[in-house]
Amino acid sequence: MSSENLQLLKPLKIGSLELKNRVIMAPLTRMRALENDVPNPLAEIYYAQRASAGLIISEATQVGPLGKGYPATPGIYSSEQTAGWAKIVQAVHAKSGKIFAQLWHVGRTSHSSFHQNEGLPIAPSALKPEGKTFTQSWSMVPYETPRAMTTGDIETVIEQFYQAAINAKQAGFDGVEIHNANGYLLDQFLQSSTNHRTDEYGGSKENRTRLIQQILDRVKTVFEPSRIGVRLSPFGTFGDISDEDPVGLFTHVIEVLNTYQLGYLHVIEPRSTSAGANDKVVTEAPCTSDQFRNVYKGIFISAGGYDRQSGETALQNNLADAIAYGRLFISNPDLVERFAQNSALNPYHRETFYGGTEIGYTDYPSLNR
């Protein structure tokens, strides 16, 4: 298909924000932050290289010490971290790019080595996930049994998301995305396998949706709703998570989100592995976009294993308004230009995804380099 007819290259308006195309850079954990979870100055180059995306969604950024679940991930809860992000945002804006900060709390998938003063990870219920997780020293160990959160803990987390939004605005971000996916804390409150609470945050779908609503109620006092996005993974299993009625649950969640008139809903397709060492596309997996696209009344971004053709087909079939790309953006800083020219893509090197310096981070060539 010629580039002038490519839906991926058509502009898109999110509230008052004009996106130059519908190719979104997905949030990508790269684990290269410095001491005290300060963003690496290399990230200024990394994100600026990819500023031709219609919108960049930053790597997941923890809103507090207990929100951290991997070594060398950046935070956005201290003045030093916020100053580091401000330089990154300035670099993206200098290239006429747009960037949202993804706000994150991992909940029970953390490890106490990341926050020795605060102790065990926190979660809606004291339920240990199956499998292993990282420690601060990059070793892999079995998950710990988290501490069930008190209502005071919940109030603290709400305040942390609110303060993180304030910091994101101070850093100059164009908006924020609330990470409510991938088996992390907010997802743990939603899903029945991880939420066994009997108070106002557990039991019914309405109760399990309460936390994301309370966070949005606070964050929308910082950013107007059209500058806020939410990410969901209705059929995801990462973090040993599941729900007894995922279609019913996430239909309810999305109907609640409709009332906020957000900038967008960002939904992950389960068909491609997000954490494994292979890139197999699971063709029999349910189609999240097909299931929930018509439930959401605003801008719908779909992510998960897309290439140029499948992303274009999804847009042509009205399964999404924009497509988020992850791994292809890692290895192709000029992914939009390559789509426009239908040129070959750089292969990505999985062994350099997490940790390290510029190798596999800022050294992938563009068409003109």
C-alpha positions in Angstrom: 0.0 0.0 0.0 1.3 3.4 -0.9 2.2 5.7 2.0 -0.4 8.4 1.0 -3.2 5.8 1.7 -1.7 4.4 4.8 -4.0 4.9 7.8 -1.1 4.5 10.2 0.3 7.8 8.8 -2.9 9.8 9.2 -3.1 12.4 12.0 -5.1 11.8 15.1 -6.6 14.2 17.6 -6.6 13.2 21.3 -8.5 16.0 23.0 -6.6 19.2 22.2 -3.5 17.2 21.3 -2.7 16.8 17.6 -0.8 13.6 16.8 1.0 13.6 13.5 0.4 9.9 12.9 -1.2 6.8 14.5 2.1 5.0 15.2 2.4 5.0 19.0 5.6 4.1 20.8 4.5 1.6 23.5 5.9 1.8 27.1 9.1 -0.3 27.2 10.9 -1.2 30.3 14.6 -1.0 29.6 16.2 -1.1 33.1 18.9 1.5 32.6 18.1 4.1 35.3 20.9 5.4 37.6 21.2 5.4 41.4 18.1 6.5 43.2 16.0 5.5 40.2 17.0 8.6 38.3 16.5 8.4 34.5 19.6 7.8 32.6 20.8 10.8 30.5 21.1 8.3 27.6 17.3 8.3 27.6 17.3 11.8 26.3 18.9 10.5 23.1 16.8 7.3 23.1 13.4 9.0 23.3 14.4 11.9 21.0 15.5 9.4 18.3 11.9 8.1 18.3 10.1 11.5 18.4 8.5 10.9 15.0 6.0 8.6 16.7 2.5 10.1 16.9 2.8 9.7 20.7 5.6 8.2 22.9 4.4 6.5 26.1 7.3 6.4 28.5 8.7 3.3 30.1 6.8 2.3 33.2 7.8 4.7 36.0 7.2 3.8 39.6 5.2 6.2 41.8 7.0 5.3 45.0 9.6 2.9 46.5 7.1 0.0 47.0 6.1 0.4 43.4 9.4 -0.8 42.1 9.7 -4.4 40.8 12.8 -4.5 38.6 16.4 -3.3 38.9 17.2 0.1 37.4 13.7 1.2 36.6 13.1 5.0 36.9 10.9 6.7 39.4 8.9 9.9 39.3 8.4 10.6 43.0 11.6 12.6 43.8 12.8 16.0 42.7 15.9 14.5 41.2 13.9 11.9 39.2 11.5 14.6 38.0 14.5 16.8 36.9 15.8 13.9 34.9 12.5 13.4 33.2 12.3 17.1 32.4 15.4 16.8 30.3 14.0 13.8 28.4 10.7 15.6 27.7 12.6 18.7 26.5 14.6 16.5 24.1 11.4 15.0 22.7 9.7 18.3 22.3 12.7 19.7 20.6 12.1 17.1 17.9 8.4 18.1 17.7 7.4 14.9 19.6 4.6 14.2 22.1 5.2 12.1 25.2 3.1 10.8 28.1 4.5 9.4 31.4 3.3 5.9 32.3 2.6 5.8 36.0 3.2 2.4 37.7 3.0 0.4 40.9 3.9 -3.3 40.6 2.3 -4.4 43.9 2.9 -8.0 44.8 5.4 -8.6 41.9 8.0 -6.5 43.8 10.7 -7.9 46.1 11.7 -6.5 49.5 15.3 -6.0 48.4 14.1 -2.9 46.4 12.6 -1.3 49.5 14.2 -2.7 52.6 13.0 0.1 54.8 9.3 -0.5 53.8 9.5 -4.3 54.0 7.4 -6.8 52.0 5.6 -5.9 48.8 2.0 -4.8 49.1 -1.1 -6.2 47.4 -4.8 -6.2 47.7 -4.5 -9.7 49.4 -1.7 -11.7 50.9 -1.5 -14.1 48.0 1.9 -15.2 46.6 2.4 -15.4 42.9 3.8 -18.5 41.2 7.2 -18.1 39.7 10.3 -16.0 40.2 11.1 -12.3 40.3 14.1 -10.0 40.2 16.0 -8.7 43.2 17.8 -5.5 43.5 21.0 -7.4 42.7 19.5 -8.8 39.4 19.2 -12.3 40.7 16.0 -14.3 40.3 14.3 -15.7 43.4 10.8 -17.0 44.2 8.1 -14.3 44.8 7.5 -13.4 48.4 4.1 -13.4 50.0 3.0 -9.8 50.0 1.4 -7.9 52.8 -2.3 -7.2 52.4 -2.9 -3.5 52.1 -4.8 -1.5 54.8 -7.2 1.3 53.8 -4.3 3.6 54.9 -2.0 1.9 52.4 -4.6 2.4 49.7 -4.9 6.1 50.5 -1.1 6.3 50.3 -1.0 4.7 46.8 -3.8 7.1 45.6 -1.7 10.0 46.9 1.4 8.7 45.2 -0.3 8.5 41.8 -1.6 12.1 42.3 1.9 13.4 43.3 3.4 11.5 40.4 1.0 13.3 38.0 2.0 16.6 39.6 5.7 15.7 39.0 4.9 14.6 35.4 3.3 17.9 34.7 6.2 19.8 36.3 8.6 17.8 34.0 6.6 19.0 31.0 4.9 15.7 29.9 2.0 16.1 27.6 -0.1 13.8 29.7 0.0 10.6 31.8 -1.0 7.0 31.3 -2.2 5.0 34.3 -0.7 1.5 34.2 -3.7 -0.8 35.0 -2.4 -3.9 33.2 0.1 -6.8 33.2 -0.7 -8.2 36.6 0.6 -5.1 38.5 -1.0 -3.5 41.5 -4.1 -1.9 39.9 -4.7 -5.0 37.8 -4.4 -7.0 41.0 -7.3 -5.1 42.5 -9.4 -5.7 39.5 -9.0 -9.5 39.1 -10.6 -12.1 41.2 -7.5 -14.4 41.5 -5.6 -11.7 43.3 -8.3 -9.7 45.1 -9.9 -11.7 48.0 -10.8 -8.6 50.0 -14.1 -8.3 51.8 -14.1 -4.5 52.3 -15.2 -1.8 49.8 -12.3 -2.7 47.5 -13.2 -6.4 47.1 -16.0 -8.7 46.0 -18.2 -7.1 43.4 -16.9 -5.7 40.1 -17.9 -2.2 41.4 -15.8 -2.6 44.5 -12.8 -3.9 42.6 -13.0 -1.0 40.2 -13.0 1.5 43.0 -9.2 2.1 43.2 -8.7 3.0 39.6 -11.7 5.4 39.9 -10.2 7.1 43.0 -6.9 7.4 41.3 -8.5 9.0 38.2 -10.5 11.3 40.3 -7.3 12.7 41.8 -5.2 12.7 38.7 -7.8 14.6 36.6 -7.3 17.5 39.0 -3.8 17.7 37.6 -4.2 16.9 34.0 -7.5 17.4 32.1 -9.1 14.0 31.4 -8.2 14.2 27.7 -4.5 14.2 28.7 -5.0 10.9 30.7 -4.9 7.4 29.2 -5.4 4.0 30.9 -3.8 0.7 29.9 -5.6 -2.6 30.4 -4.7 -6.2 29.6 -8.0 -8.1 29.9 -6.7 -11.6 28.9 -3.2 -11.2 30.2 -1.7 -13.8 32.5 1.6 -12.1 33.5 2.2 -12.0 37.2 0.1 -15.2 37.7 -3.2 -13.3 37.3 -6.6 -14.2 36.1 -10.3 -13.5 36.6 -13.3 -15.8 36.7 -15.2 -13.6 34.2 -12.7 -11.4 32.3 -15.2 -10.3 29.6 -17.8 -9.2 32.2 -15.2 -7.6 34.4 -13.4 -5.6 31.7 -16.7 -4.6 30.0 -17.7 -3.1 33.4 -14.3 -1.4 33.8 -14.4 0.1 30.3 -18.0 1.3 30.9 -16.7 3.1 34.0 -13.8 4.6 32.1 -16.3 5.9 29.5 -17.6 8.3 32.1 -14.3 10.0 32.5 -13.9 11.1 28.8 -10.2 10.2 28.9 -7.8 10.8 26.1 -7.6 7.2 25.2 -7.9 3.6 26.3 -4.7 1.5 25.6 -5.5 -2.3 25.4 -3.0 -5.2 25.1 -3.7 -8.1 22.8 -2.7 -11.4 24.4 -1.6 -13.0 21.2 2.1 -12.2 21.5 4.3 -13.1 24.4 5.3 -10.0 26.4 7.8 -11.5 28.8 9.0 -14.7 27.2 12.2 -15.3 25.3 10.4 -16.0 22.0 8.2 -14.0 19.7 5.6 -16.6 18.9 2.2 -15.1 17.9 -0.6 -17.1 19.5 -3.2 -17.1 16.8 -5.9 -18.8 19.0 -5.7 -16.1 21.7 -8.9 -14.0 22.1 -9.0 -10.7 20.2 -9.2 -8.0 22.8 -9.9 -5.3 20.2 -12.7 -7.3 18.7 -14.2 -7.9 22.2 -13.9 -4.4 23.7 -13.5 -1.9 20.8 -17.2 -1.2 20.6 -17.6 -0.9 24.4 -15.2 2.0 24.7 -16.5 5.3 23.4 -13.3 7.2 22.9 -9.9 6.8 21.2 -8.8 3.1 21.3 -5.1 2.2 21.1 -4.2 -1.5 20.5 -0.9 -3.0 21.3 0.6 -6.5 20.9 2.6 -8.2 18.1 1.7 -5.8 15.3 3.7 -5.2 12.2 3.1 -2.7 9.4 0.5 -4.8 7.6 -1.4 -6.1 10.6 -1.5 -2.7 12.2 -2.8 -1.1 9.0 -5.4 -3.8 8.7 -6.6 -3.2 12.3 -7.1 0.5 11.5 -8.8 -0.3 8.2 -11.2 -2.6 10.0 -11.9 -0.1 12.7 -10.5 -2.3 15.4 -8.4 0.6 16.7 -7.7 4.3 16.2 -4.0 3.9 16.7 -1.5 1.0 17.0 1.3 0.8 19.7 4.6 -0.8 18.7 7.2 -2.0 21.2 10.0 -4.2 20.0 9.9 -2.7 16.5 10.5 0.7 18.0 13.4 -0.6 20.1 15.4 -1.5 17.0 13.9 1.1 14.6 14.2 4.6 16.0 12.7 5.9 12.7 9.9 3.3 12.5 7.4 5.8 11.1 9.7 6.7 8.2 10.3 3.0 7.5 6.6 2.3 7.5 6.1 5.3 5.1 8.7 4.0 2.7 7.8 0.3 3.3 11.5 -0.3 3.9 13.2 -3.1 5.7 13.3 -3.1 9.5 16.4 -3.5 11.7 16.2 -6.8 13.7 16.1 -6.3 17.4 18.5 -8.0 19.8 16.6 -9.4 22.8 19.8 -9.8 24.9 20.1 -6.0 25.1 16.5 -5.2 26.0 17.2 -4.9 29.7 20.1 -3.3 31.4 23.4 -2.1 29.8 24.3 1.2 28.3 24.0 2.5 24.7 24.4 -0.9 23.0 21.0 -2.0 21.9 19.6 1.3 23.2 20.7 4.3 21.2 22.9 2.7 18.6 20.3 1.2 16.2 20.8 2.8 12.8 18.1 5.0 11.1 17.7 5.1 7.3 19.9 8.2 7.1 22.5 6.9 9.5 
